[in-house]
Amino acid sequence: MKKFILFLCATAAVATIACYLTLHFSHHRVTPDEVTSHEWLHRELKLTAEQLKALEPIEQTFGARQRQLAEALQEANRQLARVMAEDKAYTSRVTAAVEHVHHCMGELQKTSIEHVFAMRAVLSPEQGDRLLTLAQQALEQSP
């Protein structure tokens, strides 16, 4: 059970980083908090205008995939809830539904990690190392 909780926390942390980065590199209406966060990330990584432009398609692709996986995870959780309500016991159907939730979570985490490494291709080696450090810190500090 402890490993499951750690897995959930790590998944949440990576997803949070990915969401954060997606929101700050994609085109959308900017809120004051996002400006502050965007400025922070820009300062932390010292991104150039050219790098921001190069990151746009990476962020757009990731954002679409992330939304798709988040929807799949929500549906998997709904399926699990239905099966639990129907079976009212820890049955093989419940086990299968839990495993499907875990699969969806794993895909989301894998996609988030792949995204961090895709971003590194646009960054300088120093910036890439800083991005990894930020991701590692977020994973280590997640509850």
VEXVEXLUM-30607 format. One record per atom (N, C-alpha, C): z, x, y. Coordinates in steps of 0.02 Angstrom, whole numbers, plus 50000, padded with zeros to 5 digits. Each point is the difference from the previous one (the first is absolute). Example, Ala and Ser with C-alpha at 12.3 -4.5 7.8 and 13.67 -1.06 7.14 Angstrom:
<atoms>
503905066049716/500004995550059/500005004550060/499644998250053/500035004250059/500374996150055/
</atoms>
This chain:
<atoms>
500005004149941/500004995950059/500005004450063/500365005649998/500045004450057/499315002950016/499615001749948/499335002750010/499564994750032/500084993849979/499614994550029/500154999350074/500635000250019/500204999350070/499725005950040/500045006149973/499735005850035/499244999350008/499674997449948/499284998950004/499844995150056/500374994550003/499894995050052/500095003150069/500535004050008/500135003150065/499455004950019/499785003949953/499465004850014/499364996450018/499854994749963/499404996050015/500044997150070/500584997350015/500104997050067/499925005350054/500275005949989/499965005250050/499275002250012/499645001249947/499305002150007/499594994450032/500134993949979/499644994450030/500164999450075/500635001250017/500204999750070/499635005350041/499975006049974/499645005450035/499274998150008/499714997649946/499304998250002/499874994350049/500434995049999/499934994450048/500065002650072/500495004250010/500115002850066/499375003750024/499745004349958/499425003950019/499384995550009/499934995049957/499444995550007/500024996250065/500584997450017/500074996250062/499865004350062/500175006249996/499935004350059/499325003350007/499604999649948/499335002850006/499454994750000/500184993949987/499514994749998/499964996650069/499464996550011/499914996550064/500324993249995/500494998850041/500324993650005/500374999650066/500264994250016/500374999350062/500655003949994/500145004350047/500565004649996/500614997050035/500575000449966/500624997850030/500365006050029/500504999050044/500365005750028/500325004549946/500274996949947/500305004149947/499485004349965/499404997249991/499475003749967/499765005850044/499984998950065/499805005450044/500495005849993/500644998449999/500515005249992/499925003549933/499904996149946/499915003049934/499365004049996/499474997350030/499375003650000/500075006650037/500324999850057/500115006150038/500415005049960/500504997449965/500435004449959/499585003449946/499594996149964/499605002949947/499495004950029/499694998050055/499525004550033/500335006650019/500614999550026/500375006050020/500205004149938/500234996649948/500225003549939/499435003849967/499424996949997/499435003149967/499535003550048/500104998850065/499575002950051/499264998549986/499874993549990/499324997749984/499555000550061/499395002149988/499505000150053/499624993450000/499644998750053/499584993950004/499495000149943/499735005949986/499515000749946/500314998249932/500625002249989/500344998449937/500144992549995/500224997050055/500134992849999/499364996249981/499445002150028/499374996849985/499815001049926/500115006049975/499855001549930/500454996249952/500604998450022/500474996349957/499864992549997/499634997450049/499884992850003/499724997149935/499465002849971/499754996949938/500495000749941/500375005449999/500505001049947/500544994650006/500214998750061/500524994950012/499744993049985/499384998650019/499724993449987/499934998749925/499765004949963/499934999349928/500684999149967/500485004150021/500664999449971/500324993350018/499924997950062/500304993650021/499754994249958/499354999949987/499724994649959/500275000349929/500025006049971/500265000849931/500744998349997/500375002150050/500724998650001/500134992550004/499624996550041/500094992750004/499844996749933/499475002449968/499804997349934/500565001149949/500285005949999/500535001549952/500644996350016/500164999350064/500604996250020/499944992749979/499404997250007/499894993149978/500074999549924/499745004949964/500065000049927/500745000549979/500385004050036/500715000649985/500364993550014/499844996850055/500314993550016/499844994949945/499384999949978/499804995349947/500365001749935/500075006449984/500355002049939/500734997850004/500315000550057/500694997750008/500044992449993/499514996450026/500004992749992/499924998249926/499575003649965/499914998749929/500645001349962/500345005450017/500645001649968/500504994450013/500034997650062/500464994550016/499844993849959/499364998349993/499804994249961/500215000749927/499855005849971/500175001149930/500754999749989/500385002950046/500734999849993/500254992750003/499714996150045/500204993050006/499814996049937/499435001649972/499774996449940/500385002049938/500115006549990/500305002449939/500764999950001/500295000850057/500734999850009/500385004949954/499645005449980/500295005249959/499565006250006/500275005749978/499625006250004/499545000349939/499414996950008/499524999549946/499465005450005/499555000049952/499445004850003/499544998450059/499964993750019/499604998250059/500315002850063/500674999850005/500355002850058/499895007550001/500075003249942/499895007249996/499295001850023/499514996349978/499315001350020/499904999050075/500324994950027/499944998750073/500335005650039/500585002449977/500335005750033/499565006249997/499705001249943/499565005849994/499404999550047/499754993950009/499444999050047/500235001450072/500594997950018/500285001650066/500045007650008/500265003449949/500055007350004/499325003350007/499514997349965/499325002850005/499744999350072/500104994150029/499774998950070/500365004650048/500655000949990/500385004650043/499755007149993/499865002049939/499755006749987/499335001250033/499564995049997/499355000650033/500085000750076/500464996250027/500125000450073/500265006950018/500475002649961/500275006650014/499465005449992/499624999549946/499475004949988/499495000050057/499814994150022/499524999450056/500295003050064/500644998850011/500335002850060/500015007649998/500155002749943/500035007349993/499295003050007/499514996749969/499315002350007/499794999950074/500244995050036/499844999450071/500285005950040/500615001849986/500315005750035/499575006349989/499795001049938/499595005949986/499304999550029/499734993950005/499344999250033/500065001750074/500554998250031/500115001750070/500025007550010/500305003549953/500065007350006/499325003350008/499484997049972/499335003050005/499755000350072/500264995750043/499794999850070/500455004550043/500595001449975/500495003850039/499935007549989/500285003750045/500055007249990/500515001349945/500005006049971/500515001449948/500714998850025/500145001950061/500684999150028/500174992650008/499524996150025/500104992850008/500084996749931/499605002149953/500054997249932/500685001349970/500255006050010/500675001749974/500534995750035/499924998950064/500484995950038/499984992849975/499404997449987/499944993249973/500354999549932/499905004949957/500344999949936/500755000350008/500235004050047/500725000550013/500274993250022/499654996650045/500214993350022/500014995049943/499505000449957/499984995449942/500575001649952/500115006449987/500555001949956/500674997850027/500105000950064/500634997950031/500104992549994/499474996250010/500054992749993/500174998049929/499715003449952/500164998649929/500725001849983/500225005750025/500685002349986/500534995850034/499834997150057/500504996350039/499984992549986/499534997849958/499974992949986/500614997949960/500244993950013/500614997849966/499914999249925/
</atoms>
